[in-house]
Structures are given as structure tokens and as C-alpha cells.
Amino acid sequence: MLTSSGVLSTMQIPPAVPSVAAVFLWGISDFSGGYGSRRANAFVLTAFSHICAFALMFPVALLQHGAFPPLASVLWALAAGGIGGFSIAIFYRALASGQMGLTAPVGALLGAAIPTLADVALEGAPSRWTIVGFFLAIVALWLITRPEPNRDSKGDELGNGQNDEAGRPKGVAMAALAGVGFAGFYLCIHQATGSPTWVAALSRIGSFTATAVAVLVVRAPLTLDRGSAAFGALAGCFDIVGSAMFIFANQHGRLDEAVVITSLYPAVTVLLARIVLKEHFSRWKFIGLLAALASVPLIAGG
């Protein structure tokens, strides 16, 4: 798949293949970033991860000898990176504060739905399957975010202390805000042309700038322990390779198709949270999780 003339061979690989690869890369990245943020400031960790991501992708872009984006595309890439980087930091905080298996699908849902709505506004009314997907997404969000009282000494249905004072899962509101930002990233990066590796590398300049400003504003301590730094570096490297895969798929196919496939990445995050962190869900919230994942292909691929 890696070639001297480009990261992906445009003549041999259909856009769906890098989209599926991005699912696994982004899923692992989110788990790593969310887990690392449990012991570190999310903005500091994200800024560090974007430094690592740029350090990885910049030499790849140079060695690839791909087309450098025109000025307008450079600006779109920087804007996409700034929006996406800030959103990732919020998302990592959401993953760290609540259960990954519940917060991850919320961000993916909004990230997929908003670009699809924009596409509907430009291309016309959605199909009946897309409408079904919207309905399923609404039901899924209600099931995931509905208040549930704490149970007995064994803990509530989500696990010990995983609800906020209102009885809703922790981190869901931040995940929803991050989802809106992800949609902004998709829409901005859609406007960028040029080599996917250059677009991805340039976007990390924007993302580092946004998160660095946030670090200064909140006056977060510029410290990371060895474990958090390792997870941050892992998250950044997986994230930027996944971004390059998504950019390629977007440039050689439809935006909605690229968005819908890559938005399935929470399934990987959920699986890792279940295996590594032993997360458990109530029956209705597990149904909501499944409905959320099932609604993504319906929303954008109907």
C-alpha cells in the first residue's frame, strides 16, 4: 500500500479500503488518547500527540514527492486541523471522564450526521434509509444519555460512579461538542486538495496551534509522565495515519461515503474498552450503543 510515488496507489486501491483502515487507526488512537488523558491534562497530551504526528508525517510527505497543496488548500487544512485538534482534546477528556464505550459513539454520530445534512442541503432530500438512520440515531442518543438512578452498593448500571449529578453518563456532553468539531474537520478537509500526506501534515500545524493556545489559556502544567507521553505519541501517530487514509478516500470518492465508513471507529474503541478496561453497560444502554453504531451507515450511506 505504501509506495514511492504516493502513500496509496490511486489506480489499484478503491477509496473504501483506506476508509476501513482509518476505522481501526482512529479507534486505537481514541482509546490511547482517552486512556492517557486519565492521568494528564487533555490539552497538553493532545498538543504533544500532534507534535509526534507532525514529526511522523512531514518526512513521509517529503519522501513521497506528492503535489504540495495550493494556498487555499493550505488554509483549509490549517482550519481543519485547528478545529479537529481542539475537538480531539475535548473528546479525549470525555473519554477519560466517562465510559469510552458510551461516549465514543456520540461524537461519531454527530460527526457523521452534520456533514450529511450539509450534503443534503446541496444535493437534495435524503433517501428513506437515511431518514431511518436519523430516527435510529435519535433513539440511540436517548438510550445512551437517559438518566439512571444509582443502584445499591454494587454500583449503578453503568459501573461505579459513572453518572453525573443529574444521573446521566459522564462525558456525553463533551463528546457531543467534540462531534460538532469533528464535523467541522470533515467539511474543511473536504475543501483541501493536494497530496493526502501534505494535507495531513499541514493540518497538524493547525491542530498543534489550537491546542497550544488552549494550554496557555487554561495554564495547564506542561508535564506528562512516561506512560501518558507514550499513549499520547501512540494516539498521535495512529491518528495522523488514519487522517491521511481518510483524506485519500475523500479525494477519490464521495465525502458521505468516506465519513460513514470512518465513523464506525467507535466500534474499535468500544471493543478495546471492553477487553482492556472491562467496561460493562446496562442492557438498555448497550442496545443504545448498538443502535448508535448501526445508525451511522444508514445516516450517510442511505
N, C-alpha and C positions, 0 to 999 in steps of 0.2 A: 504493500500500500504506500509506503514511503518511497519516493523516487527523487532522483537528482533534478528533474525538471519540475517537480511540484510535490506537495505533500500527498496529494491524491491524484490518481490518473483519471482525468475527466473523460477519457474515451472508454474506460473499462469498468468503472465503478459507478453504479447508479446512486443518486442522492440519498436513497433510503438507507444505504449501508453506513455512511458516516453518521447519519441521524441516529441509527441504532447504537453505534459505537459511543456517541455522545451521551446516550441514556446511561450507560454503565460508568462512563468517566465522570459525569456530573453527579450521579448517585453516590459514588465513592467520595468525590470531592465534598459534597454536602455533609456526609457523615463525618468525614475527617475534620472539616471546619467546625461543625457543630460540637463535636466531641472536644476538640482543642479549646473552644471558647468557654467550656465549663470551668477552665482554670485560668482564663486570661480575658482581658478586655477584647470584645469582639472587633472593635475598630483597629486596635493595634495588631491583632492577629491577622485581620484581613489585609491591612496595609503591607505587612510582612509577606503574606502569601502572594500578593500582587508583584512585589519585588522579585520573588522567586519565579513567578510565572513569566515576567518580562525577561529575566535572565535566561530562561529556557527557550522562549520563542524568538527572541531577537536574533540570536545566531542561526537558528533554523531558517528564519526569513532571509537572512543574508546569504546563506549557503544555497537556498532554493533558487535564487535569482528570479523570483517572480515579479510581476508588474507592481511597481510601487503605486499606491492609491493616489489619485489626483487630490488637489487641495480640499475640494468639497467633501470627498470621502474621508479624508483625514479628520476633518472637523466632525463628521458624523460618527466616526469611530471613537474619537475622544469623548463626544457626548454620550455615546452608548456605554463607554467604559465608566464615565463618571456616574451615570445613573445606575448601571449594573453593579459597580463596586460598592456604592453606598447601600444598595438593596441587599447585596450579599452579606454585608456586615450585619444589617438588621436581621437577616434570615438566620445567620449563624447564632445570633443572640436568641432568636426564637427557638431554634433547635436546642440550644443549651438550656433554656429555661423551662422547657416542657418536654413532652414525649415526641421524639423525632417522627415516630410513625403516625402521629396525628397532625403535627404542624407542617411537615413536608408537603403533603398533598394540597394544602390550602394555597400555598404560594404557587404551585404548579397550575392549579385550576385558574386562578386569576391571570397568571402569566400567559396561559393559552387562550382564555376567553376574550381578553381585551383586544389582542391583535386580530382575532377572528371577527369581532364586532367591527373593527376598523375595515377589515376586508369586505364585510357585508355592506358597509356604507358605500364602499367604492364599487363593488361588483354586483350588488343586489341582495335580495332576500335569501336567507339560508335554506338548506334543504330540510325536509321533515326530520331527518336523523339528527341534524344539528339542533333543531328545536327540542327534540327528545333529550339530547345531551345537556342543554341548558337546564331543563327541568330536573334531570338527574343530578346535576351539579348543585342546584338549589337544595334538593333533598339531602344530598351528601353533606353540604356545609351545615345544614341544620342539625343533622345527626352528630356531626363531629363537635359542634360548638354548643350544643344544648346543655344547659346546666344540669348537673347531677349531684345530689347531696352526698356528703361523705358517709361512708358506711361505718362499720364498727371498728374495733381495734385492729382488724386485719387490713384496714385501709379502704379507700374508696375504690370504685370500679376501675379507675384509671391507674391505680397504684398509689402509694403513699405520697400525699402532698402534691399531687399533680394538677389540682384545681386551684383557681384563684379564689378571692373572697366571694365573688358572685357565683361560684360553682362551675365556672367554665374552664376548659383546659388552658393551662398557662401557655403563652407564646403564640396563640392563634391570631390575635390582633396584629402582632408584629409580623407574623407570616403573611397575613393578608396585605399589609403595607408593602412588604417585600415583593409580593406577587405583582402589585401595580408597577413597581420599579422594574421587575423582570420584563413586563410587557413593554415598558419604555425602551429597555435594552433591545428587545426584538425589533421594534419598529424603527429605531435609529440605525441599528446594524444592517437592516434591510436596505438602507439607502447607500451603504458603502460598497464601492467596487474596488477591484484590485485583488492582489494575492490574498487568500484567506489568512496566511501566516502573518503578512504585514498588517492586515486589518486587526487580527487578534492581538498582535504585539502593541500596536498603537492604542488599542482600546485599554490596555493595561496602564498606559501612561495616564489616561483619564481616570481610571479606577483608583490608582495609587494617589493621585492628586486629591480626589474627593475624600478618600478615607483618611489621608494625612491631615487634611483640613479639619475633619471631624475629630481626629485625635487631639489636635491643638485646641479646638473649641471646648471639648469635654475635659481637657487637661488630664488625659489618661496617662498613667505611668508607663514609660517606654521600656517595659520589661516583659520578657517571655521566658518561662522555664524551658528546659530542654525538650520536655515532652510536648508542650504546646507549640514550640517552634517547629518540631518535627511534623506534627499534624498540620500546622499552617503551611509548611512547604509542600507537603503532600497534597493538600487541598488546592493550592495554587497551581501546581503542575498539572494535576488532573483536570482542573477547571479550564485552563487555557487551551489544553489539547482538545478538550470537549468543545470549547468555543470555536476553535479552528474547524473542527468537524461540522459544527452547526453552520458556520459561515459558508463553508463549501456547499453544503446541502441547500442552503438558502439561495446561493448564487446560481445553482444548477437545477433548481426545481422551484416549487411553489412555497411561499412563506408559510401558509397554513399547514402544508404537509410537513415541513421541517419542524414547525412549532409543535404540532400534535405528537409526532413521534418522540422528539426530545423531551417533551413534557411528561413522559412516562418515567423519568428518572427517579421520582419519589419511591417507586416500587423497589429500586435497589437500596435506597436509604432505609426504607421500612424493613427490608429483609435483613440488612446489616444490624439495625437496631434490635430486631427480634433475636438474632443469633448472638450478637456480641453483648448487648445490654440487657437481654432477657425481658424486653418490654412486653407488657400484657395490656389488652384492651377489653372494655366491656363488650358484650355481644352487639349492642346497637351501634357503638362507635366503630367496631370492626366492620359492620355492614356499611356504615357511612364511609369508611376508608375504601372499601371495595367499590362502592358506588362512585366515589371521587375519582379513583383510578379508571373506572370504566367510562366515566363521562368525558374524559379528555379526548379520546379518539372520536367520540361522537360529536363533540363541540366543533372541532376544527376539521374533521375528516368526513363529515356527513355528506 
